[in-house]
Amino acid sequence: MHNCRDYSVRNDDYDAEVCLYCNTFLEKACTDPTCYFCVGRPLRPYPQDVHKIILQQLAANTHLGVGTNAWLKFLITFED
């Protein structure tokens, strides 16, 4: 299991902390209907194709071989 704080970064598009690993916002959207950042905020910070690239980079950084069974099992955990 992972700790989201280990993979958190600031996403300036939505002015929020996000977890790169699980592709979730770590902060709730505000309730201001005129907020530039929150009014059109999606459920996930990155589209699936972009998130897959992020996961590949994370895997490379942790020496998980892309294309291996371990990698495929890793990817399956993120399917919606």
N, C-alpha and C positions, 0 to 999 in steps of 0.2 A: 504494500500500500504506500501511497505517497502523502506528503504534507503539502497542501496547496501553497503555503507560504514559501516553500522551497522553490516554487516555480512561478511566483507572482512577479508581475511587471505592471508598469503603469501604461494603460492604453489611452493615449491622448485623444483619440477619436471620440471616446465616450467619457473622458475624464474620470476613469475608474481603474482600480486594481483588478487584474484578471489573472487566472491560473492558466498558464500555457499548457500544462499537462492535461487538464480535464476540460479546457475551453469553457470556463464559466466565469461570470463576474463574481468578485469577492465582496462587492458592495451593492447594496440595493439602489435602484434608480430612485431619484427624488420624485416627489409628487407634484412639482411645479409644472403645469401644462404648457408653459412657455419656455422651459429649460431647453436650450440648444442641444445639450448633450444627451438628455434622457428621453425627450419626447419621441424620438424614432429609434430608440435603442432596441436591438434585436435580442432574442432569447440567449444567443451565444455570441461572444465577441468576434469570432472569426468564422468565415464560411468553411464548410467541410473540407474543400480542396486546400485551402490555406492551412487549416489545422493539421491536415495530413503532412504537409511540408514541415510544420513546426515539430510534429511528433518524430519525423525522420531526423531532424536536427537533434532533438533530445536523445533519441536512440543512439545516434552517432556519438554524442557526448558521453553516453553511459556504456558505450561499446556493445550495444545490442545489435547484432548483425541484421541489417535490412535484407529482407528476402528469406530469412530463416523462419522455421516454425515458431520460434519464440517471438519474432517480430509480428507474424500473422496473428498469434494469440493476443499480443499486445494491442494490435489495431482493432480486433474484434471487441475489446472492452469499451471502445468509444463509439460503436455503432448505435444510432438512434432507433 
